[in-house]
Amino acid sequence: MKKKLSVLFFIASLVFTLTTILAVEGIGGISALQRLAVESSRRATLGDLEIKAYEGALEDAKQDADFQMIPGTKIDMYNSKIKKEVAPFEAEANLEYAKRNKEKTLDSLKFDVYKAALGKVLGEKKLDLESKKLEILNEKYEMSKARLKEGKITENDLKDVEYSLNIKKADQDKAKRDLEILGLELKKLLNMDFDAEDVLVEDSLELTEWTDIDIEKAIGQASENNIEVFKKTMQLQAQKKTMDIAQAYYNEGNFSYDDNRAGLEMAEIELEDEKARLEVSIRNKYNDLLTGKDNLELSAKWSEIQKNKFEAGKARYDKGLLGRENVLDLKEQYLDAQYQRFAAIYDFNILKAELDILCK
C-alpha cells in the first residue's frame, strides 16, 4: 500500500547567501540566459520542423479518411475502418506529442543552463578556496625557511613543506582548468563562440522558506503531464480502437483478432511500466533531495563551528596564547567548511530543480 509522504521544507534557521546573478555581454539574470539559450538553440528549430512534419501527416491522414474506395472484402472493410478512425487519431496524437516534446526539450535546455551557471559559481568558489589555501602554505613555507635558519627544523622538514606547496599549486591549476571547462560548457549552451568574452558570474546566494511537498499528489500530477506517459496512453487508446474494429470483423482464433489482442495487452503493460518508472524516478529524486537537505543543514552547522574555532584562535593568537601556524591551520579548516557549505547548496539546488522537472 502506498503511504502518503510529505515533508515540510524548513524555514532556514541558518541563513545562507546564494543568489546567482549572471551577465553575458550586457545580458543579466539566469532567466535572461535561459531565454538567450532558447533563442539561439537549434533544438527549438528542430522541434518546429518536427511539428510541421506531423501537421502534414495529420492532414494526409484526414484526407485518406475522407476519400476512400468503397470496400469490398472483409479485409478491405477492416483496413478502411483503420484508416478512417485510427490513423487520424494516431496522427493527431503524434502531433500533440511533438508539441509537448518541444516544450520538454526547451525545459531541459533551461535546466542545463541553470546547472552550468551554478556549476561555474561553484567552480569559482573552488578556485578561490585553492588560492587562499596556497597563500596559507606560502606563509607556512616562509615561516619554515626562517625556522631552518634558526636551526629549529631540518632540510628534510623544509622539503616536506615545499612538496606540499607544489601539490597545492597543482590543485590551484586544476581548479583553473576545471573553471575554464565550466565556462566553455556554458558558452556552448548559449551557442557562443568559445573565444568570446567569458560569461561573468557573480553570486550572493540565499535559501528561504520552502513549502510542503505531497509526494503522492506530485506523482499523480506528473503522471498526467509526463509526455512519455501521454505517448503510451495514446498508443493504448489507438490499440483499443483497433481492437474494437477487429472484433467487428473477426473472431478469436483469427490472426488479425489475436494479433490485435496481444498488441492491446502489450500497450497496457507498457503504459503501467512507464507510470511505474516515473513514480520510482520521482521517489528516488525526492529521497535524494531529503538527503541533500540534511547535508545542507550539517554543512551550515559545521561551517559555523569552524568559524567560531577560527575566531577563537585568532583571539588567542592576539594574546600570545597560540602560535601563528596553529591559526593558519584553523583558517584552512574554516575555508574548507565554507566551500563544503557552498557545495551542499549547489547539490540541493540542482536536486530540487531535477525534482521540479520530473513533477512538471
Buried (B, 14 or more C-beta within 10 A) or exposed (E): EEEEBEBEBEEBEBEBEBEBBBBBEEEEEBEBBBBBBBEEBEBBEEBEEBBEEBBEBBEEBBEBBEEBEEEEEEEEBBBBBBBBBBBBBBBBBBBBBBBBBBEBBBBEBBBBBBBBBBBBBBBBBBBBBBBBBBEBBBBBBEBBBEBBEEEEBEEEEBEEBBEEBEEBBEBBEEBBEBBEEBBBBBBEBBEBEEEEEBBEBEBEBEBEEBEEBEBEEBBEEBBEEBBBBBBBBBBBBBBBBBBBBBEEBBEEEEEBBBEBBEBBEEBBEBBEEBBEEBBEBBBEBBEBBBEBBEBBBEBBBBBBEBBEBBEEBBEBBEEEEBEEBEBBBBBBBBBBBBBBBBBBBBBBBBBBBBBEBBBE
